């Protein structure tokens, strides 16, 4: 697994659903199938804890009747005619929604690109077991590691098939391979936990098991002897695996759905400076071999690379067709199917790298905090308020001095983005990517 899946029955069914809906009296209709299969093995302390395998296919039909819309879900064995009549009957008694409609034919992609999203490598359960054990064994062999939170390895694939009454029929499938391990260093009240992982579309791109295990162990060991730090205002530097969360938060704030519902702290900032001039945020659905890529969105539109924030200035919202209609705009191909609805979302999102290295950012801070982990919800997209628990390392005289735990960092996202500087490191193996980030001033609540 993953193995190429025969999509013919799904293609026939979504086409039949659309045809049946039009015969039942719909003005327009689309049908979608989201399918997936996965296998995973988890281990702990040298023993297999679980072996899981799953397959799924979720199908839905959406119909439009006289400015009204309704959706129904079904399995592949459902009778198209019965399902279509039910959907049309529901739509006729639904309230009108002037923004719900199919995308105009001229916006539909005519020839979806091959983005190299699928790897047919077959990974057996035994291979997954051996990989998980190798990660854990490597980590546990490191001096200072006293326990394990477990390790897992997985392989799977999934995709989407979409048909519309306006002539679109397309599908794509992507694979996914993952490895992760969590370990504990120290004993008693001095224990510290950390982890590492690798997830790629192509099996050959995965980090090897021993490297992942070693990195997880080293991270846990470095956290031993953690202290609290003084309360005050200091520069804060975020490790890339934490910094990715800021890219995601920024994406939520410039999501057209949040803007339309007035639940974003950036809802009135289009065209204005919302971040430091060193911050450029891009989104690219057509990057080859990338986890957030797709040849078309959930409505059949091929998005293009967009510079969402250009040198600090806000240039675009993430838009689906209906959300774009609410805002008086045109979709930019960011619609994502969520059950029977379509909402905008990012694809391959990245805060683009800056000019200074992470070491340069650290060396320029005389006293500050390098964050490697955050926890707690603590982000309010309506006001921009930010407050989260954090752990990492204290910076003294431009160098990491000692591990830190049990502190809270706080500020407002508006101020944080305006003082943010990216380093020149970035890994684009994630659908949301970011380099190391420096924020010039935050409140730290310590001892």
C-alpha positions in Angstrom: 0.0 0.0 0.0 -0.7 2.4 -1.5 -1.8 0.6 -4.6 -3.4 2.4 -7.6 -7.2 2.2 -7.0 -9.7 1.5 -9.8 -11.6 4.7 -9.9 -13.9 3.6 -12.7 -16.9 2.8 -10.4 -16.6 6.2 -8.7 -16.3 8.1 -11.9 -19.4 6.4 -13.3 -21.3 7.1 -10.1 -20.6 10.8 -9.8 -21.4 11.2 -13.5 -24.7 9.3 -13.1 -25.6 11.4 -10.0 -25.2 14.6 -11.9 -27.3 13.3 -14.8 -30.0 12.1 -12.5 -30.1 15.5 -10.7 -30.6 17.3 -13.9 -33.4 14.9 -15.0 -35.0 15.4 -11.5 -35.3 19.2 -12.1 -32.1 20.7 -10.8 -30.8 23.8 -12.6 -27.2 22.7 -11.8 -25.5 20.0 -9.8 -22.2 18.6 -8.9 -21.1 15.3 -7.3 -17.9 14.4 -5.5 -16.3 11.3 -4.1 -13.5 11.6 -1.6 -11.7 8.2 -1.2 -8.8 7.0 0.9 -7.0 3.9 2.1 -4.3 3.6 4.8 -2.2 1.2 6.8 -0.2 1.9 10.0 1.7 0.1 12.7 2.5 1.5 16.1 5.0 0.1 18.6 6.1 0.9 22.2 9.0 -0.5 24.2 9.8 -3.0 21.5 6.3 -4.4 21.2 3.6 -3.9 18.6 0.7 -1.9 20.1 -1.5 -1.7 17.0 -1.9 -2.5 13.4 -4.6 -0.6 11.5 -5.9 -0.7 8.0 -8.8 1.3 6.6 -10.6 2.2 3.4 -13.2 4.9 2.9 -15.2 6.6 0.2 -17.6 9.4 0.9 -19.9 10.6 -1.9 -22.1 13.6 -2.0 -24.5 15.3 -4.4 -25.2 19.0 -4.4 -28.1 20.5 -6.4 -29.2 24.0 -7.2 -32.8 24.8 -7.8 -34.1 28.4 -8.3 -31.4 30.0 -6.1 -31.7 27.3 -3.5 -29.2 24.6 -2.7 -29.2 21.2 -0.9 -26.8 18.4 -0.4 -27.1 14.7 0.3 -24.5 12.1 1.1 -24.4 8.5 0.1 -22.3 5.4 -0.6 -21.3 4.2 -4.0 -24.2 1.7 -4.1 -26.9 4.3 -3.8 -29.5 4.6 -6.5 -28.7 7.8 -8.4 -32.3 8.5 -9.3 -33.6 8.2 -5.7 -30.8 10.3 -4.3 -31.3 13.0 -7.0 -35.1 13.3 -6.4 -34.5 13.5 -2.6 -31.8 16.3 -3.1 -34.0 18.3 -5.5 -37.0 18.0 -3.1 -34.9 19.3 -0.2 -33.6 22.2 -2.3 -37.1 23.4 -3.2 -37.9 23.9 0.5 -34.6 25.5 1.4 -34.0 29.2 1.9 -32.5 31.1 -1.1 -28.8 31.7 -1.1 -27.7 34.2 -3.8 -24.0 33.3 -3.4 -24.3 29.5 -3.8 -23.7 28.5 -7.4 -21.5 26.4 -9.6 -18.3 28.0 -11.0 -18.6 29.6 -14.5 -17.5 27.2 -17.3 -14.7 29.5 -18.4 -13.0 29.2 -14.9 -13.0 25.4 -15.0 -9.7 23.6 -15.7 -9.7 21.9 -19.1 -6.6 19.8 -18.7 -5.5 19.1 -15.1 -1.8 19.0 -14.6 0.2 15.9 -13.5 1.8 17.2 -10.3 3.6 13.9 -9.4 1.5 13.4 -6.3 1.3 9.6 -6.3 3.9 7.0 -5.5 2.8 3.4 -6.0 5.4 1.9 -3.7 3.9 -1.0 -1.7 5.0 -1.0 1.9 3.9 -4.1 3.8 2.8 -4.2 7.5 6.0 -6.0 8.3 8.1 -3.2 6.8 6.1 -0.7 8.7 6.7 -2.6 11.9 10.4 -2.9 11.3 10.7 0.8 10.6 8.8 1.8 13.7 10.9 -0.5 15.9 14.1 0.8 14.3 13.1 4.4 15.2 12.3 3.5 18.7 15.4 1.3 19.2 17.7 4.1 17.9 16.1 6.7 20.2 16.1 4.4 23.3 19.8 3.5 22.8 20.8 7.1 23.3 22.3 7.8 26.8 19.7 9.7 28.8 16.6 8.3 27.3 14.6 6.5 29.9 11.2 5.7 28.3 9.3 5.8 25.1 6.1 7.4 24.0 6.0 5.0 21.1 6.7 5.0 17.4 4.6 4.5 14.3 4.9 4.1 10.5 2.2 4.5 8.0 1.4 4.4 4.3 -1.7 5.4 2.4 -3.4 7.3 -0.4 -6.4 9.4 -1.0 -8.0 11.6 -3.6 -11.0 13.3 -5.1 -13.3 12.8 -8.1 -15.5 15.7 -9.1 -18.2 16.0 -11.8 -20.4 19.0 -12.5 -23.3 19.7 -14.8 -21.2 22.4 -16.5 -19.1 19.8 -18.2 -16.3 19.2 -15.7 -15.0 15.7 -14.8 -11.7 15.3 -13.1 -9.9 13.3 -10.5 -6.5 13.1 -8.7 -4.9 10.8 -6.1 -2.0 11.5 -3.7 0.0 9.1 -1.6 1.4 9.6 1.8 4.1 7.9 3.9 4.8 8.8 7.5 7.2 7.9 10.4 7.2 9.3 13.9 8.6 8.6 17.3 8.3 10.1 20.8 10.7 9.5 23.7 11.3 10.5 27.3 14.5 11.6 28.9 15.3 11.8 32.6 13.4 10.4 35.6 10.8 11.5 38.1 9.8 15.1 38.1 12.8 15.9 35.8 11.4 13.9 32.9 11.2 15.6 29.5 9.5 14.4 26.3 10.2 15.2 22.7 9.5 13.8 19.2 10.5 13.8 15.6 8.8 12.7 12.4 8.9 12.6 8.6 6.0 12.7 6.2 6.3 12.7 2.4 4.3 12.0 -0.7 7.0 9.7 -2.1 8.5 6.9 -0.1 12.1 7.6 -1.3 11.9 11.1 0.2 11.3 10.0 3.8 14.0 10.5 6.4 15.5 7.2 7.4 14.3 5.6 10.7 17.7 5.9 12.5 17.9 9.6 11.7 14.4 10.3 13.0 15.0 8.3 16.2 18.3 10.1 16.9 16.8 13.5 16.4 13.9 12.7 18.8 16.3 11.5 21.5 18.6 14.5 21.1 15.8 16.9 21.4 14.4 15.2 24.6 17.9 15.1 26.2 18.6 18.8 25.5 15.4 19.7 27.4 16.7 18.1 30.7 17.3 20.6 33.5 14.7 23.0 32.3 14.2 26.1 34.4 11.8 29.0 34.5 12.8 32.4 33.4 12.1 36.0 34.6 8.9 37.7 33.8 9.4 40.6 31.3 9.5 41.7 27.7 12.1 40.0 25.5 12.8 39.1 21.9 11.4 35.7 21.0 12.7 33.3 18.3 10.5 30.5 17.0 12.0 27.2 15.8 10.6 26.3 12.3 8.4 23.5 13.6 6.6 26.0 15.9 6.9 28.9 13.4 4.7 26.9 10.9 1.8 27.6 13.3 2.2 31.4 12.6 1.8 30.7 8.9 -1.4 28.7 9.6 -2.7 31.5 11.9 -2.1 34.1 9.2 -3.8 31.9 6.7 -6.9 31.7 9.0 -6.9 35.5 9.3 -6.9 36.0 5.5 -9.4 33.3 4.8 -12.3 34.8 2.9 -14.9 33.0 5.0 -13.5 34.6 8.2 -13.5 38.0 6.4 -17.1 37.6 5.2 -18.2 36.7 8.7 -16.2 39.5 10.3 -14.3 37.0 12.5 -10.8 38.0 11.5 -8.6 40.7 13.0 -7.4 41.5 9.4 -10.9 41.8 7.9 -10.5 45.5 7.0 -6.9 45.5 6.0 -6.9 44.5 2.3 -4.1 46.5 0.5 -2.6 47.7 3.8 0.6 46.8 5.6 -0.1 44.0 8.0 3.4 42.6 8.5 7.1 43.6 8.5 8.5 44.4 5.1 10.6 41.2 5.3 7.4 39.0 5.4 6.2 37.6 2.1 3.5 34.9 2.3 2.9 32.7 -0.8 0.5 30.0 -1.7 1.0 27.6 -4.6 -1.3 24.7 -5.4 0.7 23.6 -8.5 4.1 22.9 -6.9 5.3 19.5 -8.1 5.5 16.7 -5.5 4.2 18.8 -2.7 1.8 17.8 0.0 -0.7 20.7 -0.5 -0.8 20.5 -4.3 -3.8 19.8 -6.3 -4.5 20.1 -10.1 -7.9 21.7 -9.3 -9.8 22.7 -6.3 -13.1 21.4 -4.9 -15.1 23.2 -7.6 -12.9 22.4 -10.6 -10.8 25.6 -10.7 -7.1 25.4 -11.2 -5.5 27.9 -8.8 -2.3 29.6 -9.5 0.6 30.7 -7.3 -0.4 33.8 -5.3 1.6 36.2 -3.2 -0.9 36.6 -0.4 1.2 39.1 1.5 3.9 40.9 -0.5 6.6 42.5 1.6 4.2 43.1 4.4 1.2 44.3 2.3 -2.0 42.2 2.1 -2.9 41.3 -1.5 -5.4 38.4 -1.5 -8.0 36.5 0.5 -8.3 32.7 0.2 -11.5 32.4 -1.9 -14.0 29.7 -2.9 -16.7 30.6 -5.4 -19.5 31.2 -2.9 -17.3 33.1 -0.4 -15.9 35.2 -3.3 -19.5 36.0 -4.2 -20.2 37.3 -0.7 -17.3 39.6 -1.0 -18.0 40.8 -4.5 -14.9 39.0 -5.9 -13.9 36.1 -8.1 -12.7 32.7 -6.8 -9.0 32.1 -6.8 -9.3 28.4 -6.8 -8.9 27.7 -3.1 -12.2 25.9 -2.5 -12.0 22.7 -0.5 -14.7 20.1 0.0 -15.7 19.6 3.6 -18.5 17.0 3.6 -21.0 18.5 1.2 -19.9 22.1 1.5 -17.0 24.0 -0.1 -14.9 26.4 2.0 -11.7 28.3 1.1 -8.3 27.1 2.4 -4.6 27.3 1.6 -2.6 24.8 -0.4 1.2 24.9 -0.2 1.5 27.9 2.1 4.9 29.4 3.0 6.4 32.4 4.8 9.2 33.0 2.5 12.8 32.9 3.9 14.7 36.1 4.7 18.4 36.9 4.5 19.9 36.2 7.9 20.6 32.6 9.1 19.0 31.3 12.3 22.5 31.5 14.0 22.6 35.2 13.0 19.2 35.9 14.5 20.2 34.2 17.8 23.6 35.9 18.0 22.0 39.3 17.6 19.8 38.7 20.8 21.6 39.6 24.0 18.7 38.2 26.2 15.7 36.4 24.8 13.8 33.1 24.4 14.2 30.5 21.7 10.9 28.5 21.5 10.8 24.9 20.4 7.3 23.9 21.7 4.0 25.6 22.4 0.8 24.3 23.8 -2.7 25.5 24.6 -5.2 27.1 22.2 -4.4 30.7 23.0 -5.0 32.4 19.6 -8.0 34.6 19.1 -8.5 35.3 15.4 -11.2 37.9 16.1 -9.0 40.2 18.2 -5.5 38.9 17.3 -4.7 38.2 21.0 -2.0 35.6 21.4 -1.1 33.7 24.7 0.3 30.2 24.8 2.4 28.0 27.1 5.9 27.5 25.7 9.2 25.7 26.2 12.6 26.1 24.7 15.9 27.6 25.5 17.0 30.9 27.1 19.3 33.1 25.1 22.1 34.9 26.8 24.8 36.9 25.0 23.7 35.7 21.6 23.8 31.9 22.4 21.5 29.3 23.7 22.2 29.0 27.5 19.9 26.5 29.1 16.5 24.8 28.6 13.3 26.6 29.7 9.8 25.2 30.6 6.6 26.3 32.2 6.4 29.8 30.8 3.7 31.7 28.9 4.3 34.0 26.0 1.8 36.7 25.0 1.3 39.6 22.6 -1.2 40.6 19.8 -0.8 39.1 16.4 -1.0 42.6 14.7 2.1 43.7 16.6 3.8 40.3 16.2 3.6 40.3 12.4 4.8 43.9 12.2 7.9 43.0 14.1 8.5 39.6 12.6 11.7 38.7 10.7 12.2 35.4 8.9 15.6 33.6 8.8 16.9 32.0 5.6 16.1 28.4 6.4 12.9 26.7 5.2 11.7 23.1 4.6 8.9 22.9 2.0 8.0 19.3 2.9 4.9 20.5 4.7 1.6 22.0 3.4 2.4 24.9 5.7 6.1 26.0 5.8 8.0 28.6 7.6 11.7 29.4 8.4 12.9 30.3 11.8 11.1 33.5 13.0 12.2 36.4 15.2 9.6 38.5 16.9 11.2 41.6 18.4 9.2 41.9 21.6 6.8 39.7 23.5 5.6 39.4 27.1 7.0 36.4 28.9 5.4 35.2 32.1 7.9 33.2 34.1 8.8 33.1 37.7 
